[in-house]
Amino acid sequence: MSIDENLLETIRAEIGSNFPVTVADLCNLVKIPSVSFEGFDLEHVQNSAAAVKALFEELELFEEIKIVTAPVPGKETHGKPAILARRKPKNGAVTVLLYAHHDVQPEGDPGLWDTSPFEPTLKGERIYGRGVADDKAGVMTHVAALRQLKSLNADPNLGLALFIEGEEESGSPSFANLLKENADFLESDVIIVADSGNWNVDTPAITTALRGNVRFTIDIATLEHASHSGMFGGVLPDATMAAIKLLSTFWNEAGEVAVKGLTTWETETPEYDDTQLKHEAAPLDGVEQIGTGTILGRIWGKPSVTVTGMDIPSVRNASNTLAPNISVVVSIRIAPGQLAKDAWVAIEKHIAENIPFGAHYSIRDLELGNPILVDVTGEAAETMISATEAAWNETVVLQGVGGSIPFIAELKETYPKAEVLVTGVEDPQSMAHSPNESLHLGVFRRGIESEALFLATLDSSPYNG
Ligand SMILES: [Zn+2]
């Protein structure tokens, strides 16, 4: 669908003049510390859900808006509150589902922040604060784009569905149930997931590939009780030694994943050199890269294994004993094109074949998330690419992302005919999940313009999905 230049000019002018209000609304959301992790105050997530609901209610575009929760499988509890809404389409128009999440990561060590994490602070062209980019800016992109749609057409043809999740950062434990219980309510032809990033602050991107994830805790035991390391060391293995020897088999000498059966996704990747890697990921002087192939080829298309936690005796408590048992958390990214359950079969086999010295082990807290490959040949995708290029005045990069958004696979399964578009208003300096998270205001404004132009284009020239 072609883009109307006059429409773009109108949208650009109105979004520009409303931008201070949009930014103020965003800052009000960031002030609510809606951390969805266990052990954090649920009331903040509830307040955040209420604030988000109010923003969408004010639009008067939806026939129904509700805050819902769903049970967490295998637990007695319900998940965190999500905001769902629905507007019926007219005159043969399609229905667009807008997704973002209103929960945030914990602030982490406050000493590492240059500003107060829940007090949004403007410095230059960026606003700093936890969740300002991931993903409260995604929420506000939808709000501002819908305000613009309404300004252009008080009674749009477009059908709309809304899904603002409240627990994305804690692994979406009740997502599948939420989706199952509200599948008809959220039924749509196009799904916009506004939770990803752009190539840089001047170049837009649409995310077309995401790695999947396999995460688990392994408990390893070799002895019924601890013993003096002088008495029995050298005869019996301690659990730490068994774990280290097992873990070391996950990589070859080049640091590349050595688990047989984990696949690779071959793809062309844009230019990305060592200097850019150094700038974005800050390796120390002399630290070498691991793996082989282009940098982006590795990040987008190859598996990686990271040990993210270990319970072993602490340095302070280190006595001369053989540790009888320890626990390790292993987080594995898998390549697009492989199902997480198939990857897990390969990993489980690798563990069974490589656990040394007959050590006992068991697996718990297994999480499987499927990778994603997005087809961008559909009409909605083409329209989104055109709208984004018009708003940014720059060619869109179709990018892979090393991270995972497993629920996209669940959306795809529930609505197999729907086109999924992964957008977002982050950029490589946004530092989502880290201290000093920030949002670039130019990226934010152009992101809103892109989505508004997309919605207005679909609304003025309906097509049948
Ligand atoms: Zn996010």
Residues whose N, C-alpha, C, O or C-beta is under 5 A from the ligand:
A	BS01	ZN	D134 D135 D195
